[in-house]
Amino acid sequence: MNIIVTGGAGYIGLITAYLLSKSGFRVGIIDNLENNHKSLILKNTAFFKGNILNKKFLEGTFKIFLPEVIFHFASYTSIKESFLRPLDYYNNNVVGSYSLFSVALKYNVNNIIFSSSAAVYGKTKNARIDETNLTEPVNPYGETKLAVEKMLKWLSGTYNFQTICLRYFNVAGAMLDGSFEKKSISETHLIPNIINNALANKEVLINGNNYNTPDGTCIRDYIHVLDLANVNLLALKSILKRQNSLQTIYNVGSGKGYSNKEIVEATANIIGRKIKIKYIKPRKGDPPILVANPTKIKNELGFQSKYSDLNTIIKSQLNCYLLEAGAVKVK
Protein backbone atom coordinates (compact mmCIF):
# COMPACT_ATOMS: atom_id res chain seq x y z
CA MET A 1 0.00 0.00 0.00
CA ASN A 2 1.25 3.48 -0.92
CA ILE A 3 0.98 6.16 1.76
CA ILE A 4 1.70 9.88 1.43
CA VAL A 5 3.06 11.66 4.51
CA THR A 6 2.95 15.44 4.25
CA GLY A 7 5.51 17.11 6.49
CA GLY A 8 7.39 13.83 6.56
CA ALA A 9 10.72 15.48 7.40
CA GLY A 10 9.24 17.08 10.50
CA TYR A 11 9.37 15.93 14.09
CA ILE A 12 6.23 13.75 14.21
CA GLY A 13 5.92 13.03 10.50
CA LEU A 14 9.49 11.70 10.35
CA ILE A 15 9.02 9.11 13.08
CA THR A 16 5.58 8.11 11.78
CA ALA A 17 7.02 7.67 8.28
CA TYR A 18 9.78 5.52 9.77
CA LEU A 19 7.29 3.24 11.55
CA LEU A 20 5.08 3.01 8.45
CA SER A 21 8.04 2.00 6.31
CA LYS A 22 9.18 -0.48 8.95
CA SER A 23 5.67 -1.97 8.91
CA GLY A 24 5.93 -2.72 5.19
CA PHE A 25 4.12 0.25 3.65
CA ARG A 26 5.55 2.18 0.70
CA VAL A 27 5.94 5.73 1.96
CA GLY A 28 6.09 8.94 -0.05
CA ILE A 29 7.17 12.05 1.82
CA ILE A 30 6.02 15.51 0.80
CA ASP A 31 7.95 18.34 2.44
CA ASN A 32 9.11 21.75 1.27
CA LEU A 33 11.97 21.68 3.84
CA GLU A 34 11.07 25.19 5.01
CA ASN A 35 11.52 24.21 8.64
CA ASN A 36 13.19 20.83 8.19
CA HIS A 37 16.45 19.44 6.81
CA LYS A 38 17.02 17.22 3.79
CA SER A 39 19.33 14.94 5.79
CA LEU A 40 16.28 13.80 7.76
CA ILE A 41 14.58 12.25 4.72
CA LEU A 42 14.45 8.49 5.17
CA LYS A 43 16.48 6.57 2.59
CA ASN A 44 13.85 3.91 1.97
CA THR A 45 11.08 6.38 1.13
CA ALA A 46 10.14 8.36 -1.98
CA PHE A 47 10.74 12.07 -1.47
CA PHE A 48 8.82 14.83 -3.24
CA LYS A 49 10.08 18.31 -2.45
CA GLY A 50 7.36 20.90 -2.78
CA ASN A 51 4.61 22.90 -1.14
CA ILE A 52 1.09 21.57 -0.64
CA LEU A 53 -0.19 24.98 -1.76
CA ASN A 54 1.01 24.05 -5.26
CA LYS A 55 -1.69 21.90 -6.88
CA LYS A 56 0.38 21.18 -9.98
CA PHE A 57 3.14 19.79 -7.79
CA LEU A 58 0.64 17.68 -5.85
CA GLU A 59 -0.98 16.34 -9.02
CA GLY A 60 2.40 15.35 -10.41
CA THR A 61 3.21 13.59 -7.13
CA PHE A 62 -0.09 11.72 -7.03
CA LYS A 63 0.31 10.60 -10.67
CA ILE A 64 3.75 9.18 -9.94
CA PHE A 65 3.17 7.71 -6.50
CA LEU A 66 -0.53 6.64 -6.64
CA PRO A 67 -1.26 6.97 -2.89
CA GLU A 68 -4.17 5.24 -1.17
CA VAL A 69 -3.86 6.98 2.22
CA ILE A 70 -2.70 10.44 3.29
CA PHE A 71 -1.18 11.31 6.65
CA HIS A 72 -1.40 15.10 6.82
CA PHE A 73 1.19 16.59 9.19
CA ALA A 74 2.36 19.61 7.18
CA SER A 75 1.49 22.86 8.96
CA TYR A 76 2.83 25.84 10.85
CA THR A 77 2.59 25.03 14.56
CA SER A 78 3.77 27.93 16.75
CA ILE A 79 1.05 29.56 18.85
CA LYS A 80 3.21 32.63 19.45
CA GLU A 81 4.03 33.03 15.77
CA SER A 82 0.39 32.57 14.76
CA PHE A 83 -0.47 35.87 16.50
CA LEU A 84 2.26 37.63 14.53
CA ARG A 85 1.45 36.00 11.18
CA PRO A 86 -2.23 34.97 11.24
CA LEU A 87 -2.71 35.26 7.47
CA ASP A 88 0.33 33.09 6.83
CA TYR A 89 -1.11 30.48 9.19
CA TYR A 90 -4.49 30.50 7.45
CA ASN A 91 -2.82 30.31 4.06
CA ASN A 92 -0.42 27.52 4.93
CA ASN A 93 -2.62 25.44 7.23
CA VAL A 94 -6.10 25.96 5.80
CA VAL A 95 -5.56 26.86 2.14
CA GLY A 96 -2.75 24.29 1.94
CA SER A 97 -5.11 21.62 3.29
CA TYR A 98 -7.79 22.69 0.81
CA SER A 99 -5.25 22.28 -2.00
CA LEU A 100 -4.23 18.82 -0.74
CA PHE A 101 -7.80 17.60 -0.29
CA SER A 102 -8.83 18.93 -3.71
CA VAL A 103 -6.12 16.86 -5.38
CA ALA A 104 -6.96 13.87 -3.18
CA LEU A 105 -10.58 14.10 -4.36
CA LYS A 106 -9.50 14.30 -8.00
CA TYR A 107 -7.35 11.17 -7.65
CA ASN A 108 -9.87 9.23 -5.51
CA VAL A 109 -7.72 9.17 -2.38
CA ASN A 110 -10.36 9.24 0.34
CA ASN A 111 -8.48 7.98 3.43
CA ILE A 112 -7.04 10.90 5.38
CA ILE A 113 -5.52 10.96 8.87
CA PHE A 114 -5.09 14.54 10.03
CA SER A 115 -2.76 15.83 12.73
CA SER A 116 -4.89 18.27 14.67
CA SER A 117 -4.22 19.83 18.07
CA ALA A 118 -5.60 20.30 21.57
CA ALA A 119 -5.35 24.01 20.74
CA VAL A 120 -8.83 23.66 19.22
CA TYR A 121 -10.26 23.59 22.77
CA GLY A 122 -8.93 26.86 24.16
CA LYS A 123 -9.68 27.63 27.79
CA THR A 124 -11.72 25.07 29.66
CA LYS A 125 -12.89 24.50 33.22
CA ASN A 126 -12.79 20.73 32.81
CA ALA A 127 -9.96 18.97 34.64
CA ARG A 128 -9.61 16.52 31.77
CA ILE A 129 -10.81 17.29 28.26
CA ASP A 130 -12.75 14.80 26.19
CA GLU A 131 -13.81 15.04 22.56
CA THR A 132 -17.22 16.51 23.43
CA ASN A 133 -15.64 19.59 25.04
CA LEU A 134 -16.49 22.90 23.38
CA THR A 135 -14.03 23.92 20.68
CA GLU A 136 -13.28 27.60 21.27
CA PRO A 137 -9.66 28.26 20.21
CA VAL A 138 -7.91 31.25 21.77
CA ASN A 139 -5.19 31.59 19.15
CA PRO A 140 -4.99 31.64 15.33
CA TYR A 141 -3.09 28.34 15.23
CA GLY A 142 -5.92 26.53 17.01
CA GLU A 143 -8.47 28.20 14.73
CA THR A 144 -6.68 26.90 11.63
CA LYS A 145 -6.64 23.34 12.98
CA LEU A 146 -10.35 23.51 13.77
CA ALA A 147 -11.08 24.91 10.30
CA VAL A 148 -9.36 21.91 8.69
CA GLU A 149 -11.28 19.50 10.93
CA LYS A 150 -14.54 21.11 9.77
CA MET A 151 -13.45 20.91 6.14
CA LEU A 152 -12.84 17.17 6.56
CA LYS A 153 -16.21 16.74 8.25
CA TRP A 154 -18.03 18.02 5.17
CA LEU A 155 -15.80 16.07 2.80
CA SER A 156 -16.68 12.92 4.75
CA GLY A 157 -20.39 13.58 4.38
CA THR A 158 -20.27 14.65 0.75
CA TYR A 159 -17.50 12.73 -1.02
CA ASN A 160 -17.21 9.47 0.92
CA PHE A 161 -13.99 10.54 2.63
CA GLN A 162 -12.83 8.42 5.55
CA THR A 163 -11.17 10.81 7.97
CA ILE A 164 -9.63 10.61 11.42
CA CYS A 165 -8.57 13.78 13.25
CA LEU A 166 -6.03 13.26 16.01
CA ARG A 167 -5.97 16.12 18.51
CA TYR A 168 -2.44 16.05 19.85
CA PHE A 169 -1.65 17.35 23.29
CA ASN A 170 2.00 18.28 24.03
CA VAL A 171 4.33 16.07 22.04
CA ALA A 172 7.81 15.48 23.45
CA GLY A 173 10.66 13.01 23.60
CA ALA A 174 12.76 11.39 20.88
CA MET A 175 13.71 7.98 19.51
CA LEU A 176 15.07 5.92 22.37
CA ASP A 177 18.23 4.99 20.47
CA GLY A 178 18.85 8.54 19.29
CA SER A 179 18.62 7.41 15.66
CA PHE A 180 17.23 10.73 14.45
CA GLU A 181 19.11 13.98 14.77
CA LYS A 182 18.35 16.78 17.19
CA LYS A 183 17.35 19.10 14.36
CA SER A 184 14.18 17.05 13.83
CA ILE A 185 12.97 18.32 17.21
CA SER A 186 11.31 21.73 17.46
CA GLU A 187 13.23 23.91 19.88
CA THR A 188 10.27 26.25 20.27
CA HIS A 189 8.80 23.66 22.66
CA LEU A 190 9.33 23.71 26.41
CA ILE A 191 11.31 20.53 27.08
CA PRO A 192 13.94 21.04 24.33
CA ASN A 193 14.36 24.63 25.54
CA ILE A 194 14.83 23.51 29.13
CA ILE A 195 17.44 20.93 28.10
CA ASN A 196 19.25 23.36 25.80
CA ASN A 197 19.49 26.01 28.47
CA ALA A 198 20.38 23.56 31.23
CA LEU A 199 23.26 22.10 29.22
CA ALA A 200 24.51 25.62 28.51
CA ASN A 201 24.10 26.67 32.17
CA LYS A 202 21.56 29.31 31.20
CA GLU A 203 18.37 30.19 33.02
CA VAL A 204 15.11 28.81 31.67
CA LEU A 205 12.41 31.26 30.64
CA ILE A 206 8.91 30.30 31.76
CA ASN A 207 5.89 32.18 30.47
CA GLY A 208 3.89 33.19 33.53
CA ASN A 209 3.66 32.03 37.14
CA ASN A 210 0.29 33.47 38.06
CA TYR A 211 -2.07 30.99 36.40
CA ASN A 212 -4.86 29.37 38.36
CA THR A 213 -2.85 26.19 38.98
CA PRO A 214 -1.18 24.77 42.13
CA ASP A 215 2.24 26.31 41.44
CA GLY A 216 1.08 29.15 39.19
CA THR A 217 2.57 27.74 35.97
CA CYS A 218 0.71 26.17 33.06
CA ILE A 219 -0.18 22.48 33.22
CA ARG A 220 0.10 20.35 30.10
CA ASP A 221 -0.39 16.74 29.08
CA TYR A 222 2.80 15.34 27.53
CA ILE A 223 2.80 12.38 25.15
CA HIS A 224 5.95 10.75 23.86
CA VAL A 225 6.47 11.07 20.11
CA LEU A 226 6.82 7.28 19.77
CA ASP A 227 3.43 6.77 21.40
CA LEU A 228 2.03 9.39 19.05
CA ALA A 229 3.51 7.71 15.97
CA ASN A 230 2.03 4.40 17.09
CA VAL A 231 -1.36 6.09 17.45
CA ASN A 232 -1.14 7.04 13.80
CA LEU A 233 -0.58 3.40 12.88
CA LEU A 234 -3.60 2.40 14.96
CA ALA A 235 -5.63 5.07 13.15
CA LEU A 236 -4.52 3.64 9.81
CA LYS A 237 -5.61 0.15 10.84
CA SER A 238 -9.00 1.54 11.88
CA ILE A 239 -9.62 3.66 8.79
CA LEU A 240 -8.90 0.78 6.40
CA LYS A 241 -11.62 -1.35 8.01
CA ARG A 242 -14.39 1.18 7.47
CA GLN A 243 -17.34 0.64 5.17
CA ASN A 244 -19.22 3.93 5.56
CA SER A 245 -17.86 7.45 5.20
CA LEU A 246 -17.45 9.29 8.47
CA GLN A 247 -15.15 11.49 10.50
CA THR A 248 -13.81 10.39 13.87
CA ILE A 249 -11.99 12.63 16.33
CA TYR A 250 -9.65 11.42 19.06
CA ASN A 251 -7.72 13.14 21.81
CA VAL A 252 -4.13 11.90 21.90
CA GLY A 253 -2.56 12.40 25.30
CA SER A 254 -1.39 10.50 28.34
CA GLY A 255 -4.20 11.73 30.58
CA LYS A 256 -1.73 13.14 33.12
CA GLY A 257 -0.71 16.77 33.48
CA TYR A 258 2.60 18.33 34.54
CA SER A 259 3.24 21.99 35.28
CA ASN A 260 6.04 23.92 33.61
CA LYS A 261 7.81 24.17 36.97
CA GLU A 262 7.52 20.40 37.51
CA ILE A 263 9.13 19.80 34.11
CA VAL A 264 12.10 22.02 35.04
CA GLU A 265 12.53 20.25 38.39
CA ALA A 266 12.33 16.80 36.81
CA THR A 267 14.93 17.78 34.20
CA ALA A 268 17.21 19.15 36.91
CA ASN A 269 16.99 15.83 38.78
CA ILE A 270 17.94 13.86 35.67
CA ILE A 271 20.80 16.16 34.67
CA GLY A 272 22.02 16.41 38.26
CA ARG A 273 22.29 20.19 38.50
CA LYS A 274 20.08 23.08 39.49
CA ILE A 275 18.27 24.95 36.74
CA LYS A 276 17.48 28.61 37.28
CA ILE A 277 14.05 29.84 36.27
CA LYS A 278 13.17 33.31 35.06
CA TYR A 279 9.47 34.02 34.83
CA ILE A 280 8.42 36.26 31.95
CA LYS A 281 5.09 37.48 30.59
CA PRO A 282 2.44 34.82 29.97
CA ARG A 283 2.00 33.93 26.32
CA LYS A 284 -1.09 35.39 24.71
CA GLY A 285 -3.72 32.71 24.19
CA ASP A 286 -2.18 30.17 26.58
CA PRO A 287 -4.85 28.20 28.51
CA PRO A 288 -3.84 27.44 32.14
CA ILE A 289 -4.59 23.70 31.87
CA LEU A 290 -4.76 21.29 28.91
CA VAL A 291 -4.98 17.63 29.92
CA ALA A 292 -6.55 14.91 27.78
CA ASN A 293 -9.17 12.38 28.66
CA PRO A 294 -7.90 9.56 26.40
CA THR A 295 -10.74 7.12 27.18
CA LYS A 296 -12.19 7.15 23.66
CA ILE A 297 -8.95 6.35 21.86
CA LYS A 298 -8.14 3.63 24.38
CA ASN A 299 -11.56 2.00 23.97
CA GLU A 300 -11.91 2.35 20.20
CA LEU A 301 -8.33 2.02 18.92
CA GLY A 302 -6.79 0.05 21.77
CA PHE A 303 -4.18 2.72 22.48
CA GLN A 304 -1.95 2.26 25.51
CA SER A 305 0.92 4.66 26.14
CA LYS A 306 4.28 2.95 26.65
CA TYR A 307 6.75 5.82 26.73
CA SER A 308 4.84 8.85 28.03
CA ASP A 309 6.06 8.86 31.61
CA LEU A 310 7.99 12.04 32.36
CA ASN A 311 11.26 10.23 33.03
CA THR A 312 11.32 8.51 29.61
CA ILE A 313 10.29 11.69 27.78
CA ILE A 314 13.04 13.82 29.30
CA LYS A 315 15.77 11.18 29.12
CA SER A 316 15.06 10.32 25.47
CA GLN A 317 15.10 13.98 24.49
CA LEU A 318 18.26 14.64 26.50
CA ASN A 319 20.01 11.63 24.95
CA CYS A 320 19.24 12.91 21.48
CA TYR A 321 21.22 16.05 22.34
CA LEU A 322 24.03 14.16 24.09
CA LEU A 323 24.47 11.66 21.24
CA GLU A 324 24.71 14.42 18.66
CA ALA A 325 27.36 16.10 20.79
CA GLY A 326 29.27 12.82 21.20
CA ALA A 327 28.60 12.75 24.92
CA VAL A 328 27.63 9.79 27.12
CA LYS A 329 23.94 9.00 27.33
CA VAL A 330 22.03 9.06 30.60
CA LYS A 331 20.46 5.81 31.74
C-alpha positions as CSV (number, residue, x, y, z in Angstrom):
1,M,0.0,0.0,0.0
2,N,1.2,3.5,-0.9
3,I,1.0,6.2,1.8
4,I,1.7,9.9,1.4
5,V,3.1,11.7,4.5
6,T,2.9,15.4,4.2
7,G,5.5,17.1,6.5
8,G,7.4,13.8,6.6
9,A,10.7,15.5,7.4
10,G,9.2,17.1,10.5
11,Y,9.4,15.9,14.1
12,I,6.2,13.7,14.2
13,G,5.9,13.0,10.5
14,L,9.5,11.7,10.3
15,I,9.0,9.1,13.1
16,T,5.6,8.1,11.8
17,A,7.0,7.7,8.3
18,Y,9.8,5.5,9.8
19,L,7.3,3.2,11.6
20,L,5.1,3.0,8.5
21,S,8.0,2.0,6.3
22,K,9.2,-0.5,9.0
23,S,5.7,-2.0,8.9
24,G,5.9,-2.7,5.2
25,F,4.1,0.2,3.6
26,R,5.5,2.2,0.7
27,V,5.9,5.7,2.0
28,G,6.1,8.9,0.0
29,I,7.2,12.1,1.8
30,I,6.0,15.5,0.8
31,D,7.9,18.3,2.4
32,N,9.1,21.8,1.3
33,L,12.0,21.7,3.8
34,E,11.1,25.2,5.0
35,N,11.5,24.2,8.6
36,N,13.2,20.8,8.2
37,H,16.5,19.4,6.8
38,K,17.0,17.2,3.8
39,S,19.3,14.9,5.8
40,L,16.3,13.8,7.8
41,I,14.6,12.3,4.7
42,L,14.4,8.5,5.2
43,K,16.5,6.6,2.6
44,N,13.8,3.9,2.0
45,T,11.1,6.4,1.1
46,A,10.1,8.4,-2.0
47,F,10.7,12.1,-1.5
48,F,8.8,14.8,-3.2
49,K,10.1,18.3,-2.4
50,G,7.4,20.9,-2.8
51,N,4.6,22.9,-1.1
52,I,1.1,21.6,-0.6
53,L,-0.2,25.0,-1.8
54,N,1.0,24.0,-5.3
55,K,-1.7,21.9,-6.9
56,K,0.4,21.2,-10.0
57,F,3.1,19.8,-7.8
58,L,0.6,17.7,-5.9
59,E,-1.0,16.3,-9.0
60,G,2.4,15.3,-10.4
61,T,3.2,13.6,-7.1
62,F,-0.1,11.7,-7.0
63,K,0.3,10.6,-10.7
64,I,3.7,9.2,-9.9
65,F,3.2,7.7,-6.5
66,L,-0.5,6.6,-6.6
67,P,-1.3,7.0,-2.9
68,E,-4.2,5.2,-1.2
69,V,-3.9,7.0,2.2
70,I,-2.7,10.4,3.3
71,F,-1.2,11.3,6.6
72,H,-1.4,15.1,6.8
73,F,1.2,16.6,9.2
74,A,2.4,19.6,7.2
75,S,1.5,22.9,9.0
76,Y,2.8,25.8,10.9
77,T,2.6,25.0,14.6
78,S,3.8,27.9,16.7
79,I,1.0,29.6,18.8
80,K,3.2,32.6,19.4
81,E,4.0,33.0,15.8
82,S,0.4,32.6,14.8
83,F,-0.5,35.9,16.5
84,L,2.3,37.6,14.5
85,R,1.5,36.0,11.2
86,P,-2.2,35.0,11.2
87,L,-2.7,35.3,7.5
88,D,0.3,33.1,6.8
89,Y,-1.1,30.5,9.2
90,Y,-4.5,30.5,7.5
91,N,-2.8,30.3,4.1
92,N,-0.4,27.5,4.9
93,N,-2.6,25.4,7.2
94,V,-6.1,26.0,5.8
95,V,-5.6,26.9,2.1
96,G,-2.7,24.3,1.9
97,S,-5.1,21.6,3.3
98,Y,-7.8,22.7,0.8
99,S,-5.2,22.3,-2.0
100,L,-4.2,18.8,-0.7
101,F,-7.8,17.6,-0.3
102,S,-8.8,18.9,-3.7
103,V,-6.1,16.9,-5.4
104,A,-7.0,13.9,-3.2
105,L,-10.6,14.1,-4.4
106,K,-9.5,14.3,-8.0
107,Y,-7.4,11.2,-7.6
108,N,-9.9,9.2,-5.5
109,V,-7.7,9.2,-2.4
110,N,-10.4,9.2,0.3
111,N,-8.5,8.0,3.4
112,I,-7.0,10.9,5.4
113,I,-5.5,11.0,8.9
114,F,-5.1,14.5,10.0
115,S,-2.8,15.8,12.7
116,S,-4.9,18.3,14.7
117,S,-4.2,19.8,18.1
118,A,-5.6,20.3,21.6
119,A,-5.3,24.0,20.7
120,V,-8.8,23.7,19.2
121,Y,-10.3,23.6,22.8
122,G,-8.9,26.9,24.2
123,K,-9.7,27.6,27.8
124,T,-11.7,25.1,29.7
125,K,-12.9,24.5,33.2
126,N,-12.8,20.7,32.8
127,A,-10.0,19.0,34.6
128,R,-9.6,16.5,31.8
129,I,-10.8,17.3,28.3
130,D,-12.7,14.8,26.2
131,E,-13.8,15.0,22.6
132,T,-17.2,16.5,23.4
133,N,-15.6,19.6,25.0
134,L,-16.5,22.9,23.4
135,T,-14.0,23.9,20.7
136,E,-13.3,27.6,21.3
137,P,-9.7,28.3,20.2
138,V,-7.9,31.2,21.8
139,N,-5.2,31.6,19.1
140,P,-5.0,31.6,15.3
141,Y,-3.1,28.3,15.2
142,G,-5.9,26.5,17.0
143,E,-8.5,28.2,14.7
144,T,-6.7,26.9,11.6
145,K,-6.6,23.3,13.0
146,L,-10.3,23.5,13.8
147,A,-11.1,24.9,10.3
148,V,-9.4,21.9,8.7
149,E,-11.3,19.5,10.9
150,K,-14.5,21.1,9.8
151,M,-13.4,20.9,6.1
152,L,-12.8,17.2,6.6
153,K,-16.2,16.7,8.3
154,W,-18.0,18.0,5.2
155,L,-15.8,16.1,2.8
156,S,-16.7,12.9,4.7
157,G,-20.4,13.6,4.4
158,T,-20.3,14.7,0.7
159,Y,-17.5,12.7,-1.0
160,N,-17.2,9.5,0.9
161,F,-14.0,10.5,2.6
162,Q,-12.8,8.4,5.5
163,T,-11.2,10.8,8.0
164,I,-9.6,10.6,11.4
165,C,-8.6,13.8,13.3
166,L,-6.0,13.3,16.0
167,R,-6.0,16.1,18.5
168,Y,-2.4,16.1,19.9
169,F,-1.7,17.3,23.3
170,N,2.0,18.3,24.0
171,V,4.3,16.1,22.0
172,A,7.8,15.5,23.5
173,G,10.7,13.0,23.6
174,A,12.8,11.4,20.9
175,M,13.7,8.0,19.5
176,L,15.1,5.9,22.4
177,D,18.2,5.0,20.5
178,G,18.8,8.5,19.3
179,S,18.6,7.4,15.7
180,F,17.2,10.7,14.5
181,E,19.1,14.0,14.8
182,K,18.4,16.8,17.2
183,K,17.4,19.1,14.4
184,S,14.2,17.1,13.8
185,I,13.0,18.3,17.2
186,S,11.3,21.7,17.5
187,E,13.2,23.9,19.9
188,T,10.3,26.2,20.3
189,H,8.8,23.7,22.7
190,L,9.3,23.7,26.4
191,I,11.3,20.5,27.1
192,P,13.9,21.0,24.3
193,N,14.4,24.6,25.5
194,I,14.8,23.5,29.1
195,I,17.4,20.9,28.1
196,N,19.3,23.4,25.8
197,N,19.5,26.0,28.5
198,A,20.4,23.6,31.2
199,L,23.3,22.1,29.2
200,A,24.5,25.6,28.5
201,N,24.1,26.7,32.2
202,K,21.6,29.3,31.2
203,E,18.4,30.2,33.0
204,V,15.1,28.8,31.7
205,L,12.4,31.3,30.6
206,I,8.9,30.3,31.8
207,N,5.9,32.2,30.5
208,G,3.9,33.2,33.5
209,N,3.7,32.0,37.1
210,N,0.3,33.5,38.1
211,Y,-2.1,31.0,36.4
212,N,-4.9,29.4,38.4
213,T,-2.9,26.2,39.0
214,P,-1.2,24.8,42.1
215,D,2.2,26.3,41.4
216,G,1.1,29.2,39.2
217,T,2.6,27.7,36.0
218,C,0.7,26.2,33.1
219,I,-0.2,22.5,33.2
220,R,0.1,20.3,30.1
221,D,-0.4,16.7,29.1
222,Y,2.8,15.3,27.5
223,I,2.8,12.4,25.1
224,H,6.0,10.7,23.9
225,V,6.5,11.1,20.1
226,L,6.8,7.3,19.8
227,D,3.4,6.8,21.4
228,L,2.0,9.4,19.1
229,A,3.5,7.7,16.0
230,N,2.0,4.4,17.1
231,V,-1.4,6.1,17.5
232,N,-1.1,7.0,13.8
233,L,-0.6,3.4,12.9
234,L,-3.6,2.4,15.0
235,A,-5.6,5.1,13.2
236,L,-4.5,3.6,9.8
237,K,-5.6,0.2,10.8
238,S,-9.0,1.5,11.9
239,I,-9.6,3.7,8.8
240,L,-8.9,0.8,6.4
241,K,-11.6,-1.4,8.0
242,R,-14.4,1.2,7.5
243,Q,-17.3,0.6,5.2
244,N,-19.2,3.9,5.6
245,S,-17.9,7.4,5.2
246,L,-17.5,9.3,8.5
247,Q,-15.2,11.5,10.5
248,T,-13.8,10.4,13.9
249,I,-12.0,12.6,16.3
250,Y,-9.6,11.4,19.1
251,N,-7.7,13.1,21.8
252,V,-4.1,11.9,21.9
253,G,-2.6,12.4,25.3
254,S,-1.4,10.5,28.3
255,G,-4.2,11.7,30.6
256,K,-1.7,13.1,33.1
257,G,-0.7,16.8,33.5
258,Y,2.6,18.3,34.5
259,S,3.2,22.0,35.3
260,N,6.0,23.9,33.6
261,K,7.8,24.2,37.0
262,E,7.5,20.4,37.5
263,I,9.1,19.8,34.1
264,V,12.1,22.0,35.0
265,E,12.5,20.3,38.4
266,A,12.3,16.8,36.8
267,T,14.9,17.8,34.2
268,A,17.2,19.1,36.9
269,N,17.0,15.8,38.8
270,I,17.9,13.9,35.7
271,I,20.8,16.2,34.7
272,G,22.0,16.4,38.3
273,R,22.3,20.2,38.5
274,K,20.1,23.1,39.5
275,I,18.3,25.0,36.7
276,K,17.5,28.6,37.3
277,I,14.1,29.8,36.3
278,K,13.2,33.3,35.1
279,Y,9.5,34.0,34.8
280,I,8.4,36.3,32.0
281,K,5.1,37.5,30.6
282,P,2.4,34.8,30.0
283,R,2.0,33.9,26.3
284,K,-1.1,35.4,24.7
285,G,-3.7,32.7,24.2
286,D,-2.2,30.2,26.6
287,P,-4.8,28.2,28.5
288,P,-3.8,27.4,32.1
289,I,-4.6,23.7,31.9
290,L,-4.8,21.3,28.9
291,V,-5.0,17.6,29.9
292,A,-6.5,14.9,27.8
293,N,-9.2,12.4,28.7
294,P,-7.9,9.6,26.4
295,T,-10.7,7.1,27.2
296,K,-12.2,7.2,23.7
297,I,-8.9,6.4,21.9
298,K,-8.1,3.6,24.4
299,N,-11.6,2.0,24.0
300,E,-11.9,2.3,20.2
301,L,-8.3,2.0,18.9
302,G,-6.8,0.0,21.8
303,F,-4.2,2.7,22.5
304,Q,-2.0,2.3,25.5
305,S,0.9,4.7,26.1
306,K,4.3,2.9,26.7
307,Y,6.8,5.8,26.7
308,S,4.8,8.9,28.0
309,D,6.1,8.9,31.6
310,L,8.0,12.0,32.4
311,N,11.3,10.2,33.0
312,T,11.3,8.5,29.6
313,I,10.3,11.7,27.8
314,I,13.0,13.8,29.3
315,K,15.8,11.2,29.1
316,S,15.1,10.3,25.5
317,Q,15.1,14.0,24.5
318,L,18.3,14.6,26.5
319,N,20.0,11.6,25.0
320,C,19.2,12.9,21.5
321,Y,21.2,16.0,22.3
322,L,24.0,14.2,24.1
323,L,24.5,11.7,21.2
324,E,24.7,14.4,18.7
325,A,27.4,16.1,20.8
326,G,29.3,12.8,21.2
327,A,28.6,12.7,24.9
328,V,27.6,9.8,27.1
329,K,23.9,9.0,27.3
330,V,22.0,9.1,30.6
331,K,20.5,5.8,31.7
